Amino acid sequence: MACPPGDGSSHFRCNEGACALQCSSSNRDCDGLVENGCESLVLHPMNCGACGVVCAPGENCRYQDEARTVLGCGCPPDLVDCMGGCRDLSADDANCGTCRNGCNPTGGPDAPQYPNMYYGCQDGQCGELKCGGGFANCDGNIENGCETSTTTDDNCGACDNKCLGGQSCAMLAPTNAILCVCDPGLTFCQTGRVNGVPQGSCEDLSSSRTNCGACGVSCIGYGTNQVCDFGKCVRDCIDGFADCNGAESDGCEIDTKSDPRNCGGCGITCDLTLGQACVAGKCVVEPCDQPDAGEVTR
């Protein structure tokens, strides 16, 4: 029995012998009907971020932060609902003073140009010199522009912000903030680089499921709970699965709910000569028709 294929907003996976509906990150199943799948968008004003969260009339459901991680009705007091999100019109180069009012980064044909600088929005007005991403004007000299990279250990995210105690400057997901990482007890696990800057996340190697004991060591395995116990992957089979071959590589490889050679547990074999199948962890046969049924022997 195959689970339905689903669509772009949802899919099905087999869980405990039943096809369970799984929604994408942008959709929710708020009416509980499997037939119409994950019918509600997370940005829907009747289910804003979660089922049953209803926005007031005229209010839209919007992301409340630039990292697009927090949803809410309307916008915070210092932001304006604009261009599908909450914007700071006092400093947004694409929505300066009003929505859709983008600033010309060159400042016009006669505007002087400086290294690593552009003309953007400040106090709701275009034409203000600003530093490009990853740079700052630390010496205060406009002639050499924004001369200092803010992605170094000596100037991490801001002028003279030095990374101490073995920390290094990196870009943290998901906000792309440039910070000295990591706090005591955490380890920076690099996943890549953006414009030459290391990108990754701070992980507790004693408990992280995807970085257990060391960066990149994952405890994910088929049919197992993903458990990292003091820096060591501990395999704990979920209900209905078992590790019958003792191999680390394939985790809990046997589905004891349906395997006739390991029905309900390792080594419990159904009588295949009688056509016994394994259903819900028990060996069964199809019942005889009532007129032909004799004494029950199995």
Order of alpha helices (4+ residues) and beta strands (2+ residues): beta-beta-beta-beta-beta-beta-beta-beta-beta-beta-beta-beta-beta-beta-beta-beta-beta-beta-beta-beta-beta-beta
